[in-house]
Amino acid sequence: MIVLGLSGAVSHDASAALYIDGKLVAAVEEERFLRDKHAKGQFPYESTKFCLEYAGIKPSDVDVVAFPYAKIGLSSPARWHYAKRHWYAPDRALMALFNGNRRYERNFNSVMKMLDDLGIGSQRVKYVPVEHHLAHASSAYHLSGFKEKTAILGIDGKGEYATTFFGYGEHGKIHKIKEFYDPDSLGGVYGAITEFLGFEMLDGEFKVMGMAPYGDPSRFDFSRLIETDGKDFRVNTKLVNCLGLRRYKENGKGYFFSPKLIEWLGPKREGDEIDDPYIDYAASIQALLEKVALGLIDTYLGDTLKETGKLCYAGGVALNVKLNQRIIARPDVKELFVQPAASDAGTAIGAASYAAQELGDEIEKMEHVYLGPKYTNEECIQACLDHPNKPKYEVLENTTQYTAKLLAEGNPISWFQGRMEFGPRALGNRSIIGNPSSKGVADRINAQIKYRERWRPFCPSILDTVAEDILQTDHPSPYMTFTFDVAESWKQRIPEVVHEDGTARAQIVTEKTNPRYYSLISEVEKLNGNGVVLNTSLNRRGEPMVCSPTDALNMFYGSDLEYLVMEDILVRKHNVD
C-alpha cells in the first residue's frame, strides 16, 4: 500500500512523506525547495513531487493521502473549553462553538486542489484526516520500534484545539489518556516568552533554551504564568496566550503576550546580546516548563513508565533538549525516543504512519532521517559550471582523509553529502563541521559564517565507540534530541561543543547509518585522538538548510567559508592556497 502524508495544516512547516508497505522511503520539507524558512502559508507541492519521483511511482499509484488535521465535533470538550477560556474575545468563542475548527474546510479544500493539480486525483484517492496530536503520537510511537507497552507524550503550541497529549501505545494501537486544550498550552507560553525575549516563534525557542544556562532561574518567579497542581494546568491569559484586544501590539504586529506582561517584566528585549535581566527570564521560563511537564508526566504516564520504562515524545516542545535530559534522568524512564522531526513537519510522517497502521501495514522502525534528495559528483560539477561565481573545483581521491586534515588544521568545512536530513537537525549530510578542540572555531562560525548570536552553542557528532565515555551514558542519541553532561576529562579536549552548563546536545554516529560521516570522524580521530567533530546545519541565519549543490554554493559564497566539499568535489575560495 502506498500512503502519502502531507503537513502544513497550521500554516507552517509544510512537508511530505511517503510510505510504501510500511517503509518510510522519502520525506522532505517544502522550505528546502522554496528557500523560505518554515514555508509559511504553503502546501507541499514540491515535496510531494520529490517523494513520488524518488520512489519511482506515478501520482496515480498513490492509494491513500493522510493529513494531520481532523474535524472536532461539538460534543468534544475541546470547543467548549476554548470558548469558555476565551470569553473575553466573543467573536472567537462563538466561532469555536458554531463553526468548529474553521481551518478544517480550508485545509481540506487546499489538499484536494493540490491532489488534482499534481495528478493524484482527489476523487480517486482515499483521504484520511488524522487528529493533529494523534499524528504527532504516531510519528513517535509507531517509528520508535518499541514493542512493549509505551507511554506517549505530545506537547506543542496547538493542533486543532489540543495542545498537550498523554497516552500509551500497545500492540500498534494508540490510546488517549488525557488532552489539554488551547489556550492552556505549554508550547504557547514558551513561545510567548520567546517573542518577549525578542525572537521569532518557531525558531527562537531554541535560542531561549540556549540562553537559559547563562541565567539564574531563582531570581524571578514565573509561576504566575501557569497555575498547576500536577494534575491540571491553567495558563494566565491576562499575561500570555491571549487573543484580540488583550494582545500587546507594536508597529502593527500583535504578540502572544499582553501589555500586562510588559508592565510586570519591563520592555521587550531587543538585539542579539545576552543581557540582564533577560537571561534570567530565559532561565525562569525553562525551569517553569520543566516543572510543569515533569509533574504532568508523573500524573498521567507514571503508571505506564513503572511498567516498562519506555516513553515516546513528539510535538514542537519535544525539541527542548534540556527538558528531554530531565525526562531521561527520571528513574522510571529506561529509554526515551523523541521523533527527530518533532515539530509540525513531522506530522506528515505521523499522519501517514497512523493511516497505514490503521489500514493494516506494519510500520518499520525509524533508523535514520536521511530521507531527502541526493546528488551525484556530476551534478555537483554541473552546479559549479553553472554558478555565476565560476568556482574552481577538483575531484578528491580520498575525500574523508583530505577533509579530516583540513579540520585538524582548524578549518571549518561546508560538508554536503548523500541524502538530505528530514527535520531541523543537520546530522552529517548538510552540515558545517569543525574541530571542537580548535580554540575559537565556534565563535568564527557564529560570527563569519552563520551570522548568528555569538552565544549560541554548537553540537558534537561523536563516534559510537567513544560516546559513552564522553556522555557518561549508553542512552541512544542518533538525532541530537537530548543534552548530556560531558565528562570532566573531555571538557578541555572538546571545549567548542560544551555549553555554558557543561552539557552537549550530542549526535552519536554509527557506521551503519552514515558510513561516510563515520569515516570522516574516524580519520579526525586518527589525527588528533578525538572521535568528535563540531556539527551545525549548513545554512545562514534565517535561511533553511541547503538542499541542492546550487544552494550550497550560494551559501558558500555568501559567507566566509573557505572550503566546500560536495560529495567528492572540493571547492575553495580563490584566496585559499
C-alpha positions as CSV (number, residue, x, y, z in Angstrom):
1,M,0.0,0.0,0.0
2,I,1.3,3.5,-0.9
3,V,0.5,6.2,1.6
4,L,1.3,9.8,1.1
5,G,1.4,12.0,4.2
6,L,1.2,15.8,4.0
7,S,1.6,18.6,6.5
8,G,1.0,22.3,6.5
9,A,-2.2,22.2,8.5
10,V,-1.5,25.1,10.7
11,S,0.1,27.4,8.1
12,H,3.7,26.5,8.6
13,D,6.2,23.6,8.1
14,A,4.6,22.1,5.1
15,S,6.2,18.7,4.2
16,A,5.5,15.4,2.5
17,A,6.3,11.8,3.5
18,L,5.9,8.6,1.5
19,Y,5.3,5.1,2.9
20,I,5.3,2.0,0.8
21,D,4.2,-1.2,2.5
22,G,5.0,0.2,5.9
23,K,8.5,1.5,5.0
24,L,9.3,5.3,5.0
25,V,11.1,5.8,1.7
26,A,11.1,9.6,1.4
27,A,10.3,12.7,3.5
28,V,11.2,16.3,2.9
29,E,10.2,19.8,4.0
30,E,8.8,22.3,1.5
31,E,11.1,25.1,2.9
32,R,14.1,23.4,1.4
33,F,12.8,23.8,-2.1
34,L,11.2,27.2,-1.8
35,R,14.2,28.6,0.2
36,D,11.7,30.2,2.6
37,K,12.1,29.1,6.2
38,H,9.0,27.2,7.5
39,A,7.2,27.8,4.2
40,K,4.5,29.7,5.9
41,G,1.1,29.6,4.2
42,Q,2.3,27.0,1.7
43,F,1.3,23.4,0.8
44,P,3.9,20.7,0.0
45,Y,3.7,20.7,-3.8
46,E,7.5,20.4,-4.4
47,S,8.0,18.0,-1.5
48,T,5.3,15.7,-2.9
49,K,6.8,15.8,-6.4
50,F,10.2,14.8,-4.9
51,C,8.8,11.9,-2.9
52,L,7.0,10.4,-5.8
53,E,9.9,10.9,-8.2
54,Y,12.4,9.4,-5.7
55,A,10.3,6.3,-5.2
56,G,9.8,6.0,-9.0
57,I,6.0,5.9,-8.8
58,K,3.3,7.8,-10.7
59,P,0.8,10.1,-8.9
60,S,-1.9,7.7,-9.8
61,D,-0.2,5.0,-7.9
62,V,-0.9,6.6,-4.5
63,D,-3.5,4.7,-2.6
64,V,-4.0,6.9,0.5
65,V,-3.4,10.5,1.4
66,A,-3.2,11.3,5.1
67,F,-3.4,14.8,6.6
68,P,-2.8,15.8,10.2
69,Y,-6.0,17.8,10.8
70,A,-9.4,16.5,11.6
71,K,-12.9,17.7,12.4
72,I,-13.6,18.3,16.1
73,G,-17.3,17.8,16.9
74,L,-19.4,19.9,19.1
75,S,-19.6,17.1,21.6
76,S,-15.9,17.3,22.2
77,P,-14.8,19.2,25.3
78,A,-12.2,21.0,23.2
79,R,-14.5,23.5,21.6
80,W,-16.4,24.3,24.8
81,H,-13.1,24.7,26.7
82,Y,-11.8,27.1,24.1
83,A,-15.0,29.1,24.1
84,K,-15.1,29.3,27.9
85,R,-11.4,30.3,28.3
86,H,-11.6,33.0,25.5
87,W,-14.8,34.6,26.8
88,Y,-13.2,38.0,26.6
89,A,-13.0,37.6,22.8
90,P,-16.6,36.7,22.0
91,D,-16.1,36.5,18.2
92,R,-13.5,33.7,18.7
93,A,-15.5,32.0,21.4
94,L,-18.7,31.9,19.3
95,M,-16.8,30.8,16.2
96,A,-15.5,27.8,18.1
97,L,-19.0,26.8,19.2
98,F,-20.9,27.4,15.9
99,N,-18.2,27.0,13.2
100,G,-15.9,24.5,14.9
101,N,-12.3,24.4,13.8
102,R,-12.7,26.7,10.8
103,R,-9.3,25.6,9.4
104,Y,-10.6,22.1,8.6
105,E,-12.6,23.1,5.5
106,R,-9.9,25.5,4.3
107,N,-7.2,22.7,4.7
108,F,-9.4,20.1,3.1
109,N,-10.1,22.3,0.0
110,S,-6.4,23.2,-0.3
111,V,-5.4,19.5,-0.1
112,M,-8.0,18.5,-2.7
113,K,-6.8,21.2,-5.1
114,M,-3.2,20.1,-4.6
115,L,-4.1,16.4,-5.3
116,D,-5.8,17.4,-8.5
117,D,-3.0,19.8,-9.5
118,L,-0.4,17.0,-9.1
119,G,-2.5,14.3,-10.9
120,I,-3.0,12.2,-7.8
121,G,-6.8,12.7,-8.1
122,S,-8.9,14.0,-5.2
123,Q,-11.9,11.8,-6.2
124,R,-9.8,8.7,-6.8
125,V,-7.5,8.5,-3.8
126,K,-8.6,7.6,-0.2
127,Y,-8.3,10.6,2.0
128,V,-7.7,10.1,5.8
129,P,-7.8,13.1,8.1
130,V,-5.9,12.4,11.3
131,E,-6.1,14.4,14.5
132,H,-3.1,16.6,14.8
133,H,-1.9,15.2,18.1
134,L,-2.5,11.6,17.0
135,A,-0.2,12.3,14.1
136,H,2.4,13.6,16.5
137,A,1.9,10.5,18.7
138,S,2.1,8.1,15.7
139,S,5.3,9.8,14.5
140,A,6.9,8.9,17.8
141,Y,5.3,5.6,18.8
142,H,5.0,3.8,15.5
143,L,8.5,4.8,14.5
144,S,10.2,4.1,17.8
145,G,10.5,0.3,17.3
146,F,9.3,-0.2,20.9
147,K,7.3,-3.4,21.3
148,E,6.4,-3.1,24.9
149,K,3.5,-1.0,26.3
150,T,4.8,2.5,25.7
151,A,4.0,5.9,27.3
152,I,3.3,8.6,24.7
153,L,3.7,12.3,25.2
154,G,2.9,15.2,22.9
155,I,3.5,18.9,23.7
156,D,3.3,21.7,21.1
157,G,1.6,25.0,20.6
158,K,-1.7,23.9,19.3
159,G,-3.2,21.5,16.7
160,E,-7.0,21.7,16.1
161,Y,-7.6,22.6,19.8
162,A,-5.4,20.2,21.7
163,T,-2.0,21.4,23.0
164,T,-0.8,18.5,25.2
165,F,-1.4,14.8,24.7
166,F,-0.9,11.9,27.2
167,G,-1.5,8.3,26.1
168,Y,0.0,4.9,25.6
169,G,0.7,2.6,22.7
170,E,0.1,-1.2,22.9
171,H,0.1,-3.7,20.1
172,G,0.3,-1.0,17.5
173,K,-2.7,1.0,18.8
174,I,-2.6,4.4,20.3
175,H,-4.9,5.1,23.3
176,K,-5.6,8.6,24.7
177,I,-5.3,9.2,28.5
178,K,-5.7,12.9,28.7
179,E,-5.6,16.0,26.5
180,F,-5.3,19.7,27.4
181,Y,-6.8,22.4,25.1
182,D,-6.0,25.9,23.9
183,P,-5.2,28.4,25.5
184,D,-3.7,26.1,28.1
185,S,-0.6,25.4,26.2
186,L,2.9,24.9,27.5
187,G,4.3,25.4,24.0
188,G,2.2,28.6,23.7
189,V,3.6,30.0,26.9
190,Y,7.2,29.2,25.9
191,G,6.5,30.8,22.5
192,A,5.0,33.9,24.1
193,I,8.1,34.4,26.2
194,T,10.2,33.7,23.2
195,E,8.6,36.7,21.5
196,F,9.0,38.8,24.6
197,L,12.7,38.0,24.5
198,G,12.9,39.4,21.0
199,F,12.9,36.2,18.9
200,E,10.6,34.8,16.3
201,M,8.2,32.0,17.3
202,L,9.0,28.6,15.7
203,D,12.8,29.4,15.6
204,G,13.5,31.5,18.7
205,E,12.6,28.8,21.2
206,F,16.0,27.1,20.6
207,K,17.6,30.5,21.3
208,V,15.7,30.9,24.6
209,M,16.8,27.3,25.5
210,G,20.4,28.2,24.6
211,M,20.3,31.5,26.6
212,A,18.8,29.9,29.8
213,P,22.0,28.3,31.2
214,Y,23.5,31.8,31.4
215,G,20.8,33.0,33.8
216,D,19.5,32.4,37.3
217,P,16.0,30.8,37.4
218,S,15.6,31.6,41.1
219,R,15.8,35.4,40.5
220,F,12.3,35.7,39.1
221,D,9.2,33.7,40.0
222,F,7.3,32.9,36.7
223,S,4.7,30.7,38.5
224,R,2.0,33.4,37.8
225,L,2.1,32.4,34.2
226,I,0.8,28.9,34.8
227,E,-1.3,27.6,37.7
228,T,-0.8,23.9,38.2
229,D,-1.3,21.2,40.8
230,G,0.4,18.4,38.9
231,K,-2.9,17.1,37.6
232,D,-4.2,20.1,35.7
233,F,-2.7,23.4,34.5
234,R,-4.2,26.7,33.6
235,V,-2.4,29.5,31.7
236,N,-2.9,33.0,32.8
237,T,-4.3,34.6,29.6
238,K,-4.1,38.0,31.2
239,L,-0.4,37.7,30.5
240,V,0.2,35.2,27.7
241,N,-1.6,33.1,25.1
242,C,-4.1,35.8,24.7
243,L,-6.2,37.0,21.7
244,G,-7.6,40.1,20.3
245,L,-7.6,43.3,22.4
246,R,-5.6,41.6,25.1
247,R,-2.5,41.3,22.9
248,Y,0.4,43.6,23.1
249,K,0.9,45.4,19.7
250,E,4.0,47.1,18.3
251,N,4.4,48.6,14.9
252,G,1.1,47.0,13.7
253,K,2.1,43.5,14.9
254,G,0.2,41.6,17.6
255,Y,2.2,39.4,20.0
256,F,1.1,36.4,22.1
257,F,1.5,38.3,25.3
258,S,-0.3,41.2,26.8
259,P,0.7,44.8,27.9
260,K,0.4,43.5,31.4
261,L,3.5,41.3,30.8
262,I,5.4,44.4,29.8
263,E,4.2,46.2,33.0
264,W,5.5,43.2,35.0
265,L,8.8,42.4,33.3
266,G,9.7,45.6,31.6
267,P,10.2,46.3,27.8
268,K,10.5,43.6,25.2
269,R,14.1,42.6,24.6
270,E,16.0,44.0,21.5
271,G,19.2,43.0,19.9
272,D,21.5,39.9,19.9
273,E,23.3,40.2,23.2
274,I,22.6,38.1,26.3
275,D,21.9,40.7,28.9
276,D,20.3,41.3,32.3
277,P,17.6,40.6,33.3
278,Y,16.6,38.7,30.1
279,I,19.0,35.8,30.6
280,D,17.2,35.2,34.0
281,Y,13.8,35.4,32.3
282,A,15.0,32.7,29.9
283,A,16.2,30.6,32.8
284,S,12.9,31.1,34.6
285,I,10.7,30.0,31.7
286,Q,12.9,27.0,31.1
287,A,12.6,26.0,34.7
288,L,8.8,26.5,34.7
289,L,8.4,24.4,31.6
290,E,10.4,21.6,33.1
291,K,8.5,21.7,36.4
292,V,5.0,21.6,34.9
293,A,5.8,19.0,32.2
294,L,7.5,16.6,34.7
295,G,4.6,17.0,37.1
296,L,2.1,16.1,34.4
297,I,4.2,13.1,33.3
298,D,4.1,11.8,36.9
299,T,0.3,12.1,36.9
300,Y,-0.6,10.7,33.5
301,L,2.3,8.5,32.4
302,G,3.8,7.4,35.7
303,D,2.0,4.0,35.8
304,T,2.9,3.1,32.3
305,L,6.5,4.1,32.9
306,K,6.7,2.0,36.0
307,E,5.5,-1.0,33.9
308,T,8.0,-0.8,31.0
309,G,10.1,2.4,31.2
310,K,9.5,3.2,27.5
311,L,8.5,6.7,26.5
312,C,7.9,8.3,23.1
313,Y,7.6,12.0,22.6
314,A,6.7,14.5,19.7
315,G,5.4,18.0,19.2
316,G,7.4,21.2,18.9
317,V,8.3,21.2,22.7
318,A,9.9,17.8,22.2
319,L,12.8,19.7,20.6
320,N,13.6,21.2,24.0
321,V,16.6,19.1,24.7
322,K,17.1,20.4,28.3
323,L,13.6,19.1,29.3
324,N,14.4,15.9,27.5
325,Q,17.6,15.5,29.6
326,R,15.4,15.9,32.7
327,I,13.0,13.2,31.4
328,I,15.8,10.8,30.8
329,A,17.1,11.3,34.3
330,R,13.8,10.1,35.8
331,P,14.3,6.7,37.5
332,D,11.2,5.3,35.8
333,V,12.4,6.1,32.2
334,K,14.6,3.4,30.7
335,E,14.6,4.8,27.2
336,L,13.1,8.0,25.6
337,F,12.5,8.2,21.8
338,V,11.9,11.7,20.5
339,Q,10.8,11.9,16.9
340,P,13.7,13.8,15.3
341,A,11.2,15.8,13.2
342,A,9.1,16.6,16.3
343,S,7.6,19.8,15.0
344,D,4.8,20.1,12.6
345,A,6.9,19.0,9.6
346,G,6.9,15.6,11.3
347,T,3.1,15.3,11.2
348,A,3.4,14.3,7.6
349,I,5.2,11.2,8.7
350,G,2.8,10.8,11.7
351,A,-0.4,11.1,9.6
352,A,0.9,8.6,7.0
353,S,2.1,6.1,9.6
354,Y,-1.1,6.3,11.5
355,A,-3.2,5.8,8.4
356,A,-1.0,3.0,7.2
357,Q,-1.2,1.2,10.6
358,E,-4.9,1.6,10.7
359,L,-5.3,0.1,7.2
360,G,-3.1,-2.9,8.0
361,D,0.5,-2.1,7.3
362,E,3.2,-2.8,9.9
363,I,5.3,0.3,10.4
364,E,9.1,-0.1,10.3
365,K,11.3,1.4,13.0
366,M,13.0,4.7,12.1
367,E,16.7,4.0,11.7
368,H,17.7,7.4,10.2
369,V,16.4,10.6,8.8
370,Y,18.4,10.7,5.5
371,L,15.2,10.9,3.5
372,G,15.6,13.8,1.1
373,P,17.3,14.4,-2.2
374,K,20.9,13.3,-3.1
375,Y,23.2,14.4,-5.9
376,T,26.0,12.8,-7.9
377,N,29.5,14.1,-8.4
378,E,28.5,15.0,-12.0
379,E,25.5,17.1,-10.7
380,C,27.8,18.9,-8.3
381,I,30.3,19.7,-11.1
382,Q,27.5,20.9,-13.3
383,A,26.3,23.2,-10.5
384,C,29.9,24.6,-10.3
385,L,29.9,25.2,-14.1
386,D,26.5,26.9,-14.0
387,H,27.2,29.1,-11.0
388,P,27.8,32.9,-11.5
389,N,30.9,32.8,-9.3
390,K,32.5,30.2,-11.7
391,P,34.2,28.3,-8.8
392,K,37.3,26.3,-9.4
393,Y,36.9,22.7,-8.3
394,E,38.8,19.5,-8.0
395,V,37.8,15.8,-7.6
396,L,39.2,14.3,-4.4
397,E,40.5,10.7,-4.4
398,N,40.2,10.2,-0.7
399,T,37.5,12.6,0.5
400,T,37.3,11.8,4.1
401,Q,41.1,11.7,4.7
402,Y,41.6,15.1,2.9
403,T,38.7,16.7,4.8
404,A,39.9,15.4,8.1
405,K,43.3,17.0,7.5
406,L,41.6,20.4,6.8
407,L,39.6,20.0,10.0
408,A,42.6,19.1,12.1
409,E,44.3,22.3,10.9
410,G,41.4,24.3,12.3
411,N,39.4,25.0,9.2
412,P,35.6,24.9,9.3
413,I,34.2,22.9,6.3
414,S,31.0,23.0,4.4
415,W,30.1,19.3,4.2
416,F,27.4,18.3,1.6
417,Q,26.9,14.6,1.2
418,G,24.2,11.9,0.4
419,R,20.5,12.4,1.1
420,M,19.4,15.5,2.9
421,E,18.1,15.2,6.5
422,F,14.4,15.4,7.4
423,G,13.8,17.6,10.4
424,P,15.6,20.6,11.9
425,R,18.9,19.0,12.7
426,A,21.9,18.6,10.3
427,L,23.2,15.1,11.0
428,G,26.3,15.0,8.9
429,N,24.9,15.3,5.3
430,R,24.1,19.1,5.2
431,S,26.5,20.3,7.8
432,I,29.2,22.9,8.7
433,I,31.8,20.9,10.6
434,G,34.8,22.0,12.6
435,N,37.4,20.7,15.0
436,P,36.0,21.1,18.6
437,S,39.5,21.2,20.1
438,S,40.5,24.2,17.9
439,K,40.1,27.3,20.1
440,G,37.8,29.9,18.6
441,V,36.2,27.9,15.8
442,A,32.7,28.2,17.3
443,D,33.0,32.0,17.6
444,R,34.3,32.1,14.0
445,I,31.4,30.0,12.6
446,N,28.8,32.1,14.6
447,A,30.3,35.5,13.5
448,Q,31.6,35.0,10.0
449,I,29.7,32.0,8.6
450,K,26.3,31.6,10.3
451,Y,25.9,35.3,11.2
452,R,24.0,34.4,14.4
453,E,24.2,35.3,18.0
454,R,27.7,34.8,19.4
455,W,26.5,32.9,22.5
456,R,24.7,30.2,20.6
457,P,26.1,26.7,21.3
458,F,27.3,24.1,18.8
459,C,26.8,20.3,18.9
460,P,29.2,17.4,18.8
461,S,28.9,14.5,16.4
462,I,30.5,11.6,18.3
463,L,31.7,8.1,17.2
464,D,29.7,5.4,18.9
465,T,33.0,3.9,20.1
466,V,33.7,6.9,22.4
467,A,30.2,8.3,23.1
468,E,29.6,6.5,26.4
469,D,33.0,7.8,27.8
470,I,32.2,11.4,26.8
471,L,28.5,11.5,27.7
472,Q,28.6,9.1,30.7
473,T,25.6,7.1,29.5
474,D,24.7,4.5,27.0
475,H,21.3,6.0,26.1
476,P,20.8,6.1,22.3
477,S,21.2,9.6,20.8
478,P,21.3,9.5,17.0
479,Y,19.3,12.7,16.3
480,M,20.6,15.5,18.6
481,T,17.4,15.4,20.6
482,F,19.0,15.3,24.1
483,T,21.7,17.0,26.1
484,F,24.0,15.1,28.3
485,D,26.6,16.1,31.0
486,V,30.0,16.0,29.4
487,A,32.6,14.1,31.4
488,E,35.2,16.3,33.1
489,S,38.0,14.5,31.3
490,W,36.6,15.6,27.9
491,K,35.6,19.2,28.6
492,Q,39.1,20.5,27.9
493,R,39.6,18.2,24.9
494,I,36.5,19.4,23.0
495,P,35.6,22.8,24.6
496,E,34.0,24.2,21.4
497,V,31.0,21.9,21.8
498,V,30.5,22.1,25.6
499,H,27.8,24.6,26.6
500,E,27.8,27.0,29.5
501,D,26.2,24.5,31.8
502,G,28.7,21.7,31.0
503,T,26.3,19.8,28.7
504,A,26.3,19.0,25.0
505,R,23.5,18.2,22.5
506,A,25.1,15.2,21.0
507,Q,24.7,13.1,17.9
508,I,26.1,9.6,18.2
509,V,27.2,8.4,14.8
510,T,27.2,4.8,13.7
511,E,28.9,3.3,10.7
512,K,25.6,1.6,9.7
513,T,23.5,4.7,9.3
514,N,26.1,7.1,7.9
515,P,29.3,5.3,6.7
516,R,30.9,8.4,5.1
517,Y,30.4,10.7,8.1
518,Y,31.6,7.9,10.3
519,S,34.7,7.5,8.1
520,L,35.4,11.3,8.3
521,I,35.2,11.4,12.1
522,S,37.4,8.3,12.3
523,E,40.0,10.0,10.2
524,V,39.8,13.0,12.5
525,E,40.3,10.7,15.5
526,K,43.5,9.3,13.9
527,L,44.9,12.8,13.6
528,N,44.0,14.4,17.0
529,G,42.9,11.5,19.2
530,N,39.3,12.8,19.5
531,G,36.4,10.9,17.7
532,V,34.3,14.1,17.7
533,V,33.6,16.9,15.3
534,L,31.6,20.1,15.8
535,N,28.4,20.0,13.7
536,T,25.9,22.7,12.8
537,S,23.4,23.0,10.0
538,L,24.6,24.2,6.5
539,N,22.7,27.5,6.3
540,R,22.9,31.1,7.3
541,R,20.8,32.8,9.9
542,G,17.2,32.9,8.8
543,E,17.6,30.5,5.9
544,P,16.5,26.9,5.6
545,M,19.2,24.2,5.5
546,V,20.6,23.9,2.0
547,C,19.2,21.2,-0.3
548,S,20.9,21.3,-3.7
549,P,24.5,21.9,-4.8
550,T,23.5,25.3,-6.1
551,D,22.1,26.1,-2.6
552,A,25.4,25.0,-1.1
553,L,27.4,27.2,-3.5
554,N,25.2,30.2,-2.8
555,M,25.7,29.8,0.9
556,F,29.4,29.2,0.4
557,Y,29.9,32.5,-1.5
558,G,27.6,34.4,0.9
559,S,29.8,33.6,3.9
560,D,33.4,33.4,5.0
561,L,33.6,29.7,4.5
562,E,36.8,28.7,2.6
563,Y,36.2,25.1,1.8
564,L,33.1,23.3,0.4
565,V,33.1,19.5,0.0
566,M,30.2,18.3,-2.2
567,E,30.3,14.5,-2.4
568,D,33.9,14.2,-3.8
569,I,34.1,17.7,-5.3
570,L,36.2,20.2,-3.4
571,V,35.6,23.9,-4.0
572,R,37.9,26.5,-2.5
573,K,37.8,30.3,-2.4
574,H,40.3,31.9,-4.7
575,N,42.3,33.4,-1.8
576,V,43.0,29.9,-0.3
577,D,46.2,28.2,-1.2
